[in-house]
């Protein structure tokens, strides 16, 4: 039940973000693609559906880990987001919340790819 709630919350959080930011550059296009595939993975895991095959999700797990680190720490913020003035405590809270959501997302994809034996039999 937790993963179903998490999947719905993830969709509700990411949809407005991608609508607002759009695809102004290649990095946001890659981010959108990774997010869509990741959401499909969390939805499939939470509703116990095997899609794309186990090998795909094992590879995507690595891609997701690397992309989350690159997008979070190496790439600049999208233009619209970088211009918003926020207090430091709000920015820090956002970083912690985002990190927690990303870690749960990565954990869900890991469980789907490596631990969910019954879905792939």
ChimeraX attribute file (.defattr): number of C-alpha atoms within 10 A of each C-alpha:
attribute: neighborCount
match mode: 1-to-1
recipient: residues
	/A:1	7
	/A:2	7
	/A:3	16
	/A:4	15
	/A:5	11
	/A:6	18
	/A:7	23
	/A:8	14
	/A:9	12
	/A:10	19
	/A:11	17
	/A:12	11
	/A:13	11
	/A:14	15
	/A:15	13
	/A:16	11
	/A:17	12
	/A:18	15
	/A:19	9
	/A:20	11
	/A:21	13
	/A:22	14
	/A:23	15
	/A:24	10
	/A:25	9
	/A:26	9
	/A:27	14
	/A:28	17
	/A:29	14
	/A:30	14
	/A:31	17
	/A:32	17
	/A:33	12
	/A:34	17
	/A:35	19
	/A:36	14
	/A:37	15
	/A:38	22
	/A:39	19
	/A:40	17
	/A:41	26
	/A:42	27
	/A:43	22
	/A:44	19
	/A:45	22
	/A:46	19
	/A:47	14
	/A:48	14
	/A:49	15
	/A:50	18
	/A:51	14
	/A:52	11
	/A:53	11
	/A:54	17
	/A:55	11
	/A:56	11
	/A:57	23
	/A:58	16
	/A:59	11
	/A:60	19
	/A:61	24
	/A:62	13
	/A:63	12
	/A:64	22
	/A:65	17
	/A:66	12
	/A:67	16
	/A:68	18
	/A:69	13
	/A:70	11
	/A:71	15
	/A:72	15
	/A:73	10
	/A:74	10
	/A:75	10
	/A:76	11
	/A:77	13
	/A:78	15
	/A:79	10
	/A:80	10
	/A:81	12
	/A:82	10
	/A:83	9
	/A:84	7
	/A:85	8
	/A:86	10
	/A:87	7
	/A:88	9
	/A:89	9
	/A:90	10
	/A:91	12
	/A:92	12
	/A:93	11
	/A:94	12
	/A:95	13
	/A:96	12
	/A:97	12
	/A:98	13
	/A:99	15
	/A:100	12
	/A:101	15
	/A:102	18
	/A:103	14
	/A:104	14
	/A:105	23
	/A:106	19
	/A:107	15
	/A:108	22
	/A:109	27
	/A:110	21
	/A:111	17
	/A:112	25
	/A:113	24
	/A:114	13
	/A:115	12
	/A:116	15
	/A:117	11
	/A:118	9
	/A:119	17
	/A:120	14
	/A:121	6
